C-alpha cells in the first residue's frame, strides 16, 4: 500500500518525537526508505530553532504590553462614548415624547 507524502508529513513530528504508535512508526519507516523528500523533512526537524536574545524578547514583550494598554484605553473610550450617546438619545426621545404626546395620569 502506497502512502502519500502528505500523510507521512503529518506523522513525521510524532515519529521524530517518538510518540507515535508502532504501526505508524513502521509505516513511516517504510516510506522513508523510499522517499528522499520526507527524509529531508525529517532531518530538518533536527535543526536548531533560532530563539532571540533575552533582551530582544523583553523588548518585544514590552511593546506588546504597551499595545495592549493602548487597546484597552481605546476600548474604554469607545464604551464611554457609546454609553454617553445612548443616554443622550434616550433623553432626546423622552423630551420629544414629553413635548408632543399628552401624558396624563388619571387617578
C-alpha positions as CSV (number, residue, x, y, z in Angstrom):
1,X,0.0,0.0,0.0
2,X,1.4,3.4,-1.1
3,X,1.0,6.1,1.5
4,X,1.1,9.7,0.3
5,X,3.8,12.1,1.4
6,X,1.1,14.4,2.9
7,X,0.1,11.7,5.4
8,X,3.7,10.9,6.2
9,X,4.4,14.6,6.7
10,X,1.5,14.7,9.2
11,X,3.1,11.8,11.1
12,X,6.7,13.0,10.9
13,X,6.6,15.2,14.1
14,X,5.2,12.3,16.1
15,X,7.7,9.9,14.6
16,X,10.6,12.4,15.3
17,X,9.5,12.8,18.9
18,X,9.0,9.0,19.3
19,X,5.4,9.3,20.5
20,X,3.6,7.6,17.6
21,X,2.2,4.1,17.7
22,X,4.2,1.1,16.5
23,X,2.1,0.8,13.4
24,X,2.6,4.4,12.5
25,X,6.3,4.1,13.2
26,X,6.5,1.1,10.8
27,X,4.6,2.9,8.1
28,X,6.8,6.0,8.3
29,X,10.0,3.9,8.3
30,X,8.9,2.1,5.1
31,X,8.0,5.3,3.5
32,X,11.3,7.0,4.5
33,X,13.2,4.1,2.9
34,X,11.8,5.2,-0.5
35,X,11.2,8.9,-0.2
36,X,14.1,11.4,-0.2
37,X,11.8,14.5,0.3
38,X,10.3,13.1,3.5
39,X,13.8,12.1,4.7
40,X,15.0,15.7,4.2
41,X,11.9,17.0,6.1
42,X,12.7,14.6,9.0
43,X,16.4,15.8,9.0
44,X,15.2,19.4,9.0
45,X,13.4,18.7,12.3
46,X,16.8,18.0,13.9
47,X,17.9,21.6,13.2
48,X,18.2,24.2,15.8
49,X,15.4,26.6,16.2
50,X,16.6,30.2,16.4
51,X,15.5,32.0,19.5
52,X,16.1,35.7,20.1
53,X,18.1,37.0,22.9
54,X,16.6,37.7,26.3
55,X,16.8,41.4,25.8
56,X,15.1,41.2,22.4
57,X,12.3,39.1,23.9
58,X,11.8,41.5,26.7
59,X,11.6,44.5,24.3
60,X,9.0,42.6,22.2
61,X,7.1,41.8,25.4
62,X,7.1,45.4,26.5
63,X,5.9,46.5,23.0
64,X,3.1,44.1,23.2
65,X,2.2,45.2,26.7
66,X,2.1,48.8,25.6
67,X,0.0,48.0,22.6
68,X,-2.4,46.1,24.9
69,X,-2.7,49.0,27.2
70,X,-3.4,51.4,24.3
71,X,-6.0,49.0,23.0
72,X,-7.7,48.7,26.4
73,X,-7.8,52.5,26.8
74,X,-9.3,52.8,23.3
75,X,-11.9,50.2,24.2
76,X,-12.8,52.1,27.4
77,X,-13.1,55.4,25.5
78,X,-15.3,53.7,22.9
79,X,-17.5,52.2,25.6
80,X,-17.9,55.6,27.3
81,X,-18.7,57.3,24.1
82,X,-21.3,54.7,23.3
83,X,-22.9,55.0,26.7
84,X,-23.0,58.8,26.5
85,X,-24.5,58.7,23.1
86,X,-27.1,56.2,24.2
87,X,-28.1,58.3,27.2
88,X,-28.4,61.4,25.1
89,X,-30.6,59.7,22.5
90,X,-32.8,58.3,25.2
91,X,-33.1,61.7,26.8
92,X,-33.9,63.3,23.5
93,X,-36.6,60.8,22.7
94,X,-38.0,61.2,26.2
95,X,-38.1,65.0,25.7
96,X,-39.8,64.7,22.3
97,X,-42.4,62.3,23.7
98,X,-43.0,64.8,26.6
99,X,-43.5,67.7,24.2
100,X,-45.7,66.0,21.6
101,X,-47.6,63.3,23.4
102,X,-50.1,64.3,26.0
103,X,-49.3,62.1,29.0
104,X,-52.0,62.3,31.7
105,X,-52.2,60.1,34.7
106,X,-55.7,59.6,35.7
107,X,-56.4,59.0,39.3
